[in-house]
Amino acid sequence: MTQTTTLTPPARKTLPWLLIERFTAYKQVAGAVIALVLFIAALFICWKLVKETNIAQMRQAVHDVPWSALLLALLAAAGSYTMLIGYEWSASHYAGVQLRPGILVTGGFCAAAVGNAVGLSMLSGGAVRCRLYFSQGLNATDVARMSIFASLSLGCALPLLAAIAALCNVQAAALALHLSAAWVTGIAWGVFALYLIIAMVLYQHRLRSSPPDDTPGTGKSRWFQYVQFGRWPIRIPSLRLASWQLVITLFDVIFAATILYLLLPSAPPFITFVLVYLLALAAGVLSHVPGGLGVFEAVILAAFAGQLGAAQLAAALLLYRAVYVLLPLGLASIILLLNEGRNYLPLQSVMRSAASVAAPIISVLVFAAGIILLFSGATPEIDSRLQILSFIMPDQLINASHLAASLVGVLCLVLARGLRRRLSAAWMLTLLLLIAASVLSILKGLDWEEAFVMLVIAALLYAFRSSFYRKSRLTEVPFSALFATACFCVVAVSLWLTFFVYQEIPYHNKLWWQFELDSEAPRALRAALASFLLLGCIALTWLLRPALPIARQARNEQLDEAYRIVQAGTQPEGGLVMSGDKAILFNETRTAFLMYARHRRSMIALFDPIGSALERADLIWEFRDLCDQHRVRPVFYQVSAANLPYYMDAGLTAIKLGEEAIVDLTRFDLQSKTNRDLRYTWSRGQRDGLSLAFYAPGTAPMAQLQEISDQWLQNKHVREKGFSLGHFAPDYLRHFTIATVEYQGQIVAFANLLQTTNGASASLDLMRVADHAPNLTMEFLMVGLILHFQQHQLQRFSLGMVPLSGLHLRRGAPVTQRLGAMIFRRGEQFYNFQGLRRFKNKFSPHWEPRYMAVPAGLDPWMALVDTATLISGGWSGLVKR
């Protein structure tokens, strides 16, 4: 695999762009550090609050919870998730889309369940929605709107609901929050005042005129309105929708709080409990710790541990997590795996349909398996089962199995990232480890329940083995600060559990060397230390491995090898690799490649992977890994709609750039009535003395062509572009067939042609005309090329992409599309986009959309700027066209 990059001259960085670049470069590290600090603080608070209790008391507290309370808690959970489906209903109205009720219920439940378990619900729930809703005709903008609305609904309502709860019982709220009644009252009224100010500002900036309906004929505009801030209108929920959503959120909070409330041994005032519950939810969301784990519990324990008892409250929190998080997550995983194959009866069809969503779900399950193994190693085994084992096998084997199971748990945590990135090596190793974990669970304490869970996950992993198709090595997986933080948090919790469970046993050095059957604490200590050391070694290896090279230009032999792949394939546009201004990333078997260049913090790949179609998904992932390792944003420029699922699998979103004009040579007929003007152009050109000639690669008169090119650049007041466009250079043009138009014995126009040896398709690159050429020269050249390729039995002829073509100016469209559409319609002083489309429309092409695949967030804007600057050769080139 070869990685190099273009030597683009550095551009001057202004302060705003520099700040944005710094933020995008280190936002993951900063988020990981903040999450880790808050998590450690939460563990410390939990330790202070529960250190007076022990594991036996907590077990007894769990057993003391009546079955009736558990059943009622399950009903409350069903009520809460029903309200969360109501979020989805509101989000669909806000986005102006229509979904079948079954799809809406499935999407709402699964997105909420995954979001509650994983955290970062806008991203995790958004990924679930993409999988379910794209097949229903929704686009990335629709899903983004729904995800943003559903994610922000709770956060926007939390302060208001907390203020209402506080004012309902000020004294109880003051006692729970350890504040004076005056402070509680003042804060609550301050929240009301803030909401009133926000409402007044929105009312003041609302658009006076009724906005156009995004979905004509559906009448959905009554669910949203627009406010004007600066030049851009911003969509917000209408008063009607906001009121409905506030009611839905209120009942969601009540149901969710009721789950935990029912599991408590004694009950504080419900209003006070809801207030603390709201604060705990807010703390968990703001911490960015997955699922708010530890942070949510710390707030609840701090408020009620002294009143209700730490053991009873901790037991209730454990059951709450099981009922509200783990059980829905398991159901959502099953639903997502089977959803895409629900219309097929044969099992094989169901499995094939579900394979596309299997990797992210199974990676979560494997990560959960690692958690189970580590937590099991930190807690004591059941005495009766240990006694049975002692009659069968020696104590040394039991101790070794206990230690090995914890180490396998750490490896499962780490391998989950490889599974998410669809590595076949991760699949094979994880499958073996899960089978080993099931055996070790029996050997260390007859934990048949644990062994059953491991085998079920292993069976799912084996069933969806086709989802893990990448042949890359595990050592090539890029380091992720957030993922490493999550792994260390799990190991830290297992260490915390070890000290909590065995806090009554005084520590001394001899504990490490006790291997008797009843030596539970030494076994747990050894497992915790070994787990921490193993994870630390993996993290250090991950960090200290040599980085892949990223600052060399492609060598001539690499260019020749890439051009051979282009010639043997069906993508003539890959010939642009010979311009020499792009780096090359080959796949391992060197049957396909990506060409790319770096500008600022963007690594921009041009087109879909060139070469074998079987290698496209793997190359996209390899490029994503390369970008992640160097902390730059991956950008794929001018990709086709057919390959968008591969980019979605890699965690990217699509932005429409424009449309490419493709002439179907099998249907083009110059003698047809629709091509009457082209027939006239061809006949008139021949009568006027125009003729078409073709020069084989390396035989064209470069001096004459150079004169025409320089003249054309000067007359158009433009400079040579790069990256996605060819430029006039003899070393570049010598690789291609050159078509010329001659008039009165002189060449007056030329174009270089990108072709492949299989003769299926061709593409146009440079096309330049002398200023003294007849008016119809360009059209004559195009008609001649079409007829020439028809004679040679080609099927497709690409006229190139028209940027910003096919974008919508309506208010409901994404901001990037609205800006692009405005430039397309009104930007003639910069570039004649509409004229270019009118010219290409003369040749009766069909238009295929082209996209840019980028990460979400601020990245699309930065990627657009970096790509445009790269193509133009810098800011000055962008301004000068």
Buried (B, 14 or more C-beta within 10 A) or exposed (E): BBBBBBEBEEBEEEEEBEEBBEEBBEBBBEBBEBBBEBBBBBBEBBBBBBEEBBBEBBEEBBEEBEEEBBEBBBBBBEBBBBBBBBBBBBBBBBBBBBBEEEBBBBBBBBBBBBBBBBBBBBBBBBBBBBBBBBEBEBBBBBBBBBBBBBBEBBBBBBBBBBBBBBBBBBEBBBBBBEBEBEEBBEBBEEBBEEBEEEEEEBEEBBEEEEBEBBEEEEEBBEBBBBBEEEEEBBBBBBEEBBEBBBEBBBBBBBBBBBBBBBBBBEEBBBBBBBBBBBBBBBBBBEBBBBBBBBBBBBBBBBBBBEEBBBBBBBBBBBBBBEBBBBBBBBBBBEBBBBBBBEEEEEEEEBBBBBBBBBBBBBBBBBBBBBBBBBBBBBBBBEEEBBEEBEEEEEBEEBBBBBBBBBBBBBBBBBBBBBBBBBBBBBBEBBBEBBBBBBBBBBBBBBBEEBBEBBBBBBEBBEBBBEBBBBEBEBEBBBBBBBBBBBBBBBBBBBBBBBBBBBBEEEEEEEBEEBBEBBBBBBBBBBBBBBBBEBBEEBBEEBEEEEEBEBEEBBEEEBBEBBBEBBBEBBBBBBBBBBBBBBBBBBBBEBBBBBBBBBBBBBBBBBBBBBBBBEBBBBBBBBBBBBBBBBBBBBBBBBBBEEBBBBBBBBBBBBBBBBBBBBBEBEEBEBEEEEBEEBBEBBEBBEEBEBEBEBBEBEEBEBEBBBEBBEBBBEEEEBBBBBBBBBBBBEEBBBBBBBBBBBBEEEBBBBBBBBBBEEEBBBBBBBBBBBEEBBEBBBBBBBBBBBBBBBEEEBBBBBBBBBBBBBBBBEBBBBEBBBBBBEBBEEBEEEBEBBEBBEBBEBBBBEBBBBBBBBBBBEBBBBBBBBBBBBBBBBBEBBEEE
